[in-house]
């Protein structure tokens, strides 16, 4: 069934902008090029009661901006593109929303949490377009090598691990504050992530490194 456009009524019901521990997040899409074994959306439909699925509704940048406007009294410090999908699947909408935030809420920091497949999705280098608009980017490294990455992330295309690493390098070269992350504590016997090797990969590239603890019951 074709996706439908969003009405104002549906816009109110869908959580395109949601809050978690005082931070603001943008749930711009449910589509993703990965199907990660540890992804919280495999086990639950919400984040702190905010329902995350778009139910085949076509979400536009204007829909997101409308929710930012409606909730902006509660938005402080930083806004993060991160939800039940890969934000850069909708890179054009992300760019439009980020421009709006920069122009209308200039004190806000902007971050993207991504699997690093943006250039593969766009079929071109979009990093120079993102660089003036965002303050930081967190990229899911997930593993110390391609074989384990494929096992954990279950990407929808070949060469996803290298595409992610190349995207990270381009972000660093553009001067974006770049963090590579891994998830620890999830079925270590099945997915033996070597945190030290992953940290070495990040630091050698010139990125920061973060370990995210797996939250069994989600948020």
Buried (B, 14 or more C-beta within 10 A) or exposed (E): EEEEEBEEEBBEEBBBBBBEEEBBBBBBBBEBBBEBBBBBBEEEEBBEEBBBBBEEBEBBBEBBBBBBBEBBEEBEEBBBBBBBBBBBBBBEBBBBBBBBBBEEBEEBEBBBBBBBBBBBBBEEBBBEBBBEBBBBBBBBBBBBEBEBBBBBBBBEEEEBBEBBBBBBBBBBEBEBBBBBBBBBEBEEEEBEBBEEEBBEBBEEBEBBBEEBEEEEEBE
